[in-house]
């Protein structure tokens, strides 16, 4: 059985990541964020599976300060 990979709008991506639009696009330029798929002349969407994999690979915040 094949599952459907949802396509997420930018607003959904912002909500799931807690990042602003400018941060998402900066990370994309740096190669550190999944690239969206073009779905129209002026519309893009992110694959939910790619975003979830990216989130799972991110380090968790510990609240500890780094040693100087």
C-alpha distances in whole Angstrom, upper triangle without the diagonal:
4,7,10,13,16,19,22,26,28,30,26,27,30,29,27,29,32,34,36,35,38,36,33,34,37,34,32,36,36,33,32,29,26,27,25,24,26,25,29,32,33,29,27,24,23,19,18,16,20,22,20,21,24,25,24,26,29,32,33,36,38,41,44,46,46,49,51
4,7,9,13,16,19,22,25,26,23,23,27,27,24,26,30,31,32,31,34,33,29,31,33,31,29,32,33,29,28,26,22,23,22,20,23,21,25,29,29,26,23,20,19,15,15,13,16,19,18,18,21,22,22,24,27,30,31,34,37,39,42,44,44,47,49
4,6,9,13,15,19,22,23,20,20,24,23,20,23,26,27,29,28,31,30,26,28,31,28,26,30,31,27,26,23,20,21,19,18,21,20,23,27,27,23,21,18,16,13,12,11,14,16,15,16,19,20,19,22,24,27,28,31,34,37,39,41,41,44,47
4,6,9,12,16,19,20,17,18,21,21,19,21,24,25,27,26,29,28,24,26,28,26,24,28,29,26,25,22,18,19,17,15,18,16,20,23,23,20,18,14,13,10,10,10,13,14,14,16,18,19,19,22,24,27,28,31,34,36,39,41,41,44,46
4,7,9,13,16,17,14,14,18,18,16,18,21,22,23,22,25,24,20,22,25,23,21,24,25,22,21,18,14,15,13,12,15,14,18,21,21,17,15,11,10,6,6,6,9,11,11,12,15,16,17,19,21,24,25,28,31,33,36,38,38,41,43
4,6,10,13,14,11,12,15,15,14,16,19,20,21,20,23,22,19,20,23,22,20,23,25,22,21,17,14,15,12,12,14,13,16,19,19,15,13,9,8,6,5,8,10,10,11,14,15,16,17,20,21,24,25,27,31,33,35,37,37,41,43
4,7,10,12,10,10,14,14,13,15,18,18,19,17,20,20,16,17,21,19,17,21,22,20,19,16,13,12,9,9,11,9,13,16,15,11,9,5,5,5,6,9,10,10,12,14,15,16,18,20,21,24,25,27,31,33,35,36,37,40,42
4,7,8,6,6,10,11,10,12,14,14,15,14,17,17,14,15,18,17,16,19,21,19,18,14,12,12,9,10,12,11,14,17,15,11,9,5,5,6,6,10,10,9,11,14,14,14,17,19,19,23,23,25,28,30,33,34,34,38,39
4,5,5,6,9,10,11,12,14,14,13,11,15,16,13,14,17,17,15,18,21,20,19,15,13,12,9,10,11,11,12,15,12,9,7,5,7,9,10,13,13,12,14,17,16,16,19,21,21,24,25,26,30,30,33,34,35,38,40
4,5,5,6,9,10,10,12,10,10,8,11,12,9,10,14,14,13,16,18,17,16,13,12,11,9,11,12,13,14,15,12,10,8,7,8,11,11,15,14,11,14,17,15,15,19,20,19,22,23,24,28,28,31,31,32,36,37
4,5,5,6,9,10,10,10,9,8,12,13,11,13,16,16,16,19,21,20,19,15,15,15,13,15,16,16,17,18,15,12,11,10,11,13,13,16,16,13,15,18,17,16,20,21,20,23,23,23,27,27,30,31,32,36,37
4,5,5,6,9,10,10,11,11,14,14,12,14,17,17,16,20,21,20,18,15,14,15,13,15,16,16,18,20,17,14,12,10,9,11,10,13,14,11,12,16,15,14,17,19,18,21,21,22,25,26,29,30,31,35,37
4,5,5,6,8,8,9,9,12,11,9,11,14,13,13,16,18,17,15,11,11,12,10,13,15,16,18,20,17,14,11,9,8,10,9,12,11,8,10,13,12,11,14,16,15,18,18,20,23,24,27,28,29,32,34
4,6,5,5,5,6,7,10,9,8,11,13,13,13,16,18,17,15,12,13,14,13,16,18,18,20,21,18,16,14,12,11,14,13,15,14,11,13,16,14,12,16,17,16,18,18,18,22,22,25,26,27,31,32
4,6,5,7,9,10,13,13,11,15,17,16,17,20,21,20,18,15,15,17,16,18,20,20,22,24,21,18,16,14,13,15,13,16,15,12,13,16,15,13,16,18,16,18,18,18,21,22,25,26,28,31,33
4,6,8,11,12,15,13,12,15,17,15,16,20,20,19,16,13,13,16,15,18,20,20,23,25,22,19,17,14,12,13,10,13,13,9,9,12,11,9,12,14,13,16,15,16,19,20,24,25,26,30,32
4,5,9,10,13,10,9,13,14,12,14,17,17,16,13,11,12,14,15,18,20,21,24,25,23,20,17,15,12,14,12,14,13,9,10,12,10,8,11,13,11,13,13,14,17,18,21,22,23,27,28
4,7,10,12,10,10,13,14,13,15,18,18,19,16,13,15,17,17,21,23,24,25,27,24,21,19,17,15,17,15,17,16,13,13,16,13,11,14,16,13,15,14,14,17,17,20,21,22,26,28
4,7,8,6,6,10,11,10,12,15,15,16,13,11,13,15,15,19,21,22,24,25,22,19,17,16,14,17,16,18,16,13,14,16,13,12,15,16,13,15,15,15,19,18,21,21,22,26,27
4,5,5,6,9,10,11,12,14,16,17,15,13,15,15,15,19,20,21,22,23,19,18,16,16,15,18,18,20,18,15,17,19,16,15,19,19,17,19,19,18,22,21,24,24,25,28,29
4,5,5,6,9,10,11,12,14,15,14,12,13,13,13,16,17,18,19,19,16,14,13,13,13,17,17,20,17,15,18,19,17,16,20,20,18,21,21,21,25,25,27,27,27,31,31
4,5,5,6,9,10,11,12,14,13,12,14,14,14,18,18,21,21,21,17,17,15,16,16,19,20,22,19,17,20,21,18,18,21,21,19,21,22,21,25,25,27,26,26,29,29
4,6,5,6,9,10,11,12,11,10,13,13,14,18,19,22,23,23,20,19,16,16,15,18,18,20,17,15,17,18,15,15,18,18,15,17,18,18,21,21,23,23,23,26,26
4,6,5,6,9,10,11,9,7,9,10,11,14,16,18,20,20,17,16,13,13,11,14,15,17,14,11,15,16,12,13,16,16,14,17,18,19,22,23,25,25,25,28,29
4,5,5,6,9,10,10,8,10,9,10,14,15,17,18,18,16,14,12,13,12,16,17,19,16,14,17,18,15,16,19,19,17,20,21,22,26,26,28,27,27,30,30
4,5,5,6,9,9,9,11,11,13,17,18,21,22,22,19,18,16,17,15,18,20,21,17,16,19,19,15,16,20,18,17,19,21,21,24,24,26,25,24,27,27
4,5,5,6,5,5,9,10,12,16,18,21,22,23,20,19,16,16,14,16,17,18,15,13,16,16,12,13,16,15,13,16,18,18,22,23,24,23,22,25,26
4,5,5,6,5,7,6,9,13,14,18,19,20,18,16,13,13,12,14,16,17,13,12,16,15,12,14,17,16,15,18,20,21,25,26,27,27,26,29,29
4,5,8,8,10,9,12,15,16,20,21,20,19,18,15,16,15,18,20,20,17,16,19,19,15,18,20,19,18,20,23,24,27,28,29,28,27,29,29
4,6,8,11,11,14,17,19,23,24,24,22,21,18,19,17,19,20,21,17,16,19,18,14,17,19,17,16,18,21,21,25,25,26,25,23,26,26
4,6,8,8,12,15,17,21,23,23,22,20,17,17,15,16,18,18,14,14,17,15,12,15,17,14,14,17,20,21,25,26,27,26,25,27,28
4,7,9,13,16,19,22,24,25,23,21,18,17,14,15,16,16,12,11,14,12,9,11,14,11,10,13,16,18,21,22,23,23,22,25,25
4,6,9,13,16,18,21,22,20,18,14,13,10,12,13,13,9,8,11,11,7,10,12,11,11,14,16,18,22,23,25,25,24,27,28
4,7,10,13,15,18,20,18,16,12,11,7,9,10,10,6,7,10,9,7,10,13,12,13,16,19,21,24,26,28,28,27,30,32
4,7,10,13,15,16,15,13,9,9,7,9,11,12,9,9,13,13,11,14,16,16,16,20,22,24,28,29,31,31,30,33,34
4,7,9,12,13,12,10,6,5,4,7,10,12,9,10,13,14,13,15,18,18,18,22,24,26,30,31,33,33,33,36,37
4,6,9,11,11,9,5,5,6,8,11,13,11,12,15,16,16,18,20,21,22,25,27,29,33,35,37,37,37,40,41
4,6,8,8,6,4,7,9,11,14,16,15,16,19,20,19,21,24,24,25,29,30,32,36,37,39,40,39,43,43
4,7,8,6,5,7,10,11,14,17,16,17,20,21,21,23,25,26,27,31,32,34,38,39,41,42,42,45,46
4,5,5,7,9,13,15,18,20,20,20,23,25,24,26,29,29,30,34,35,36,40,41,44,44,44,47,48
4,6,9,12,15,18,21,23,22,22,26,27,26,28,31,31,31,35,37,38,42,43,45,45,45,48,48
4,7,11,14,17,20,22,21,21,24,26,24,26,29,30,29,33,34,35,39,40,42,42,42,45,46
4,7,11,13,16,19,18,17,21,22,21,23,26,27,27,30,31,33,36,37,40,40,40,43,44
4,7,10,13,15,14,14,17,19,18,19,22,23,23,27,28,30,33,34,37,37,37,41,41
4,7,9,12,11,11,14,16,15,17,19,20,21,24,26,27,31,32,35,36,36,39,40
4,6,9,7,7,10,12,11,13,16,17,17,21,22,24,28,30,32,33,33,36,37
4,5,5,6,9,10,11,12,14,16,17,21,22,25,28,30,33,34,33,37,39
4,6,5,6,9,10,10,12,14,16,19,20,23,26,28,30,32,32,36,37
4,5,5,6,9,10,10,12,15,18,19,22,25,28,30,32,32,35,37
4,5,5,6,9,10,11,13,16,18,21,24,27,29,30,29,33,34
4,5,5,6,9,10,11,15,16,18,22,24,26,27,27,31,33
4,5,5,6,9,10,13,14,17,20,23,25,27,27,30,32
4,5,5,6,9,12,14,17,20,23,25,26,26,29,31
4,5,5,7,10,12,15,19,21,23,24,23,27,28
4,5,5,9,10,12,16,18,20,22,22,25,27
4,6,8,9,13,15,18,20,22,22,25,28
4,7,9,12,15,18,19,21,20,23,25
4,6,9,12,15,16,18,17,20,23
4,7,9,12,13,14,14,17,20
4,6,9,11,13,14,17,20
4,6,8,10,11,15,18
4,5,8,10,13,16
4,7,9,13,15
4,6,9,12
4,6,9
4,6
4
